[in-house]
Amino acid sequence: MTDPISGNGQAQLGPDQRATAWQRLGSEQFDVVVIGGGVVGSGAALDAATRGLRVALVEARDFASGTSSRSSKMFHGGLRYLEQLEFGLVREALHERELSLTTLAPHLVKPLPFLFPLTKRLWERPYIAAGIFLYDQLGGAKSVPAQKHLLKAGALRLAPGLKRSSLIGGIRYYDTVVDDARHTMTVARTAAHYGAVVRTSTQVVALLREGDRVTGVKVRDSENGAVTEVRGHVVVNATGVWTDEIQALAKERGRFRVRASKGVHIVVPRDRIVSEVAIILRTEKSVLFVIPWGTHWIIGTTDTDWNLDLAHPAATKADIDYILGHVNTVLATPLTHDDIDGVYAGLRPLLAGESEETSKLSREHAVAVPSPGLVAIAGGKYTTYRVMGADAIDAAAEFVPTRVAPSITEKVPLVGADGYFALVNQTEHVGRHYGLHPYRVRHLLDRYGSLIGEVLAMADGKPELLEPITAAPVYLKVEAVYAAAAEGALHLEDILARRMRISIEYPHRGVDCAAEVAEVVAPVLGWSAAEVDREVRTYLARVEAEVQSQTQPDDTSADALRAAAPEARAEILEPVPLN
């Protein structure tokens, strides 16, 4: 555990810390126990820790293994929510976007120019312009340029890959892009840096009670089945689409229900669409984003009800056809299934409303106290995670016996943020010092920020770790080592799908580098040759199941194929049995 006062490097979530955390979970009295290692749970843990509370954060699988790794990769206000008159939500989200862009996570959240193609004469330009003007104004202090109006020729200069007939002009505006899984993990590491006891593969299987009061949780190690009890004055249920499952352990009705809405994205090589900007397209139900992502474009999303396996939502051929059909209406060179390098599906945790249209369900969040000592938070958007975390801890404070300070996370940069801008200006110097090309240094800075030295130090005396991964050369081998030694990665899937995004960025989806990465991290995680083999076989089976499910016509058949793949976490319970 890192001492936040001496600040001797940030909290490293490795095997030693994991063993210590298990001992501490079973022996200490906590003020707050947070369930869920997504962005909201991690944000709540950080909020509580920086208020001076004793905090435990437990996650059944991996950081961001649910919704938080499968978003549209944007920190945005939600331009489309203006049409639903959700001004408060948009203002809040834009304030959070500005905070992350400038102070909290400038190494992870980046400005991104968008083109809104106009298709209707007369009314559309003033209507959309007014909306984007309001969007800009609601954002308050701004680190991104204001909107710019473009005639047809100007819009096509920015995005030559669009059909000439698909627009009559356009408006360029700015939003931001983020690696969601990396950001979530960084929030959790920051919570650990400020004293939270953080542990993944630690599944809540029961709530502890004294009378009608919830006094903690019973947890089970998802790796080996070991069980212990964690005592806390208050428990925060921040489990997203699993909210109702955890609430069921309380054997009482919750104050709200959470409905899962599936969103699918496809990933195609950058050269398939010629454009300097991201593109936002209206659809009959919602909007479709075309977002630059390194050497690729991410295109999505869909919006359909999902009532099957919450851990492994499956994309179907129908989902992929829907996205291709809509984006091809505006592209000069249509995309085909053969162009797709990656596909991912995620579940939005929507507060269940009366409407049948999931696109219209509110993205506002709700906090409730379903039982004394139990706080639930759900809904919201990725962008507003910090506010959600603060609201959850505000509600939890009444159960903490000591005075609780107000939230200060607005002023707490995530690990890696401090010194980032200076290091960007010193890219060439850093590159010379480590023998790396400046492009490679900039790539590392945009993933680790000022922790870059900590990452590269893992290659001291092992220069081979500074070589690229053979079948995924965007990443260095040392990044895989660091994922296992400092970022809480326990399995090949954690590394290839979340610490790096190899599973969606390469046509082989990680299959061609699985064995190489497993061999690199085996010494850190203590894997035997048999365990290396099991990790590789499990990962290959996961990819095969996902690829096969994406050829299925409907959710039920796709889910059956995806759910049949083996779990990396051998002792995970799905669902948790209600005793």
Buried (B, 14 or more C-beta within 10 A) or exposed (E): BBEBEEEEBBBBBBBEBBEEBBEBBBEEEBBBBBBBBBBBBBBBBBBBBBBBBBBBBBBBBBBBBBBBBBBBBBBBBBBBBBEBEBEEBBBBBBBBBBBBBBBBBBBBBBBBBBBBBBBEEEEBBEEBBEBBBBBBEBBEEBBBEEBBBBEBEBBBEBBEBBBEEBBBBBBBBBBBBBBBBBBBBBBBBBBBBBBBBBBBBBBBBBBBBEEEBBBBBBBBBBBEEEEBBBBBBBBBBBBBBBBBBBBBBBEEEBEBBBBBBBBBBBBBBEEBBEBEBBBBBBBEEBBBBBBBBBEBBBBBBBBBEBEBBBBBBBBBBBBBEBBBEBBBEBBBEBBEEEBBBBBBBBBBBBBBBEEEEBBEBBBBBBBBBBBBBBBBBBBBBBBBBBBBBBBBBBBBBEBBEEEBEEBEBEEBBBBBBBBBBEBBEBBEEBBEEBEBEEEBBBBBBBBBBBBBBBBBEBBEEEEEBBEEBEBBEBBBBBBBBBBBBBBBBBBBBBBBBBBBBBBBBBEBBBBBBBBBBBBBBBEBBEBEEEEBEBBBEBBBBBBBBBBBBBEBEEBEBBBBBBBEBEBBBEBBEBEBEEE
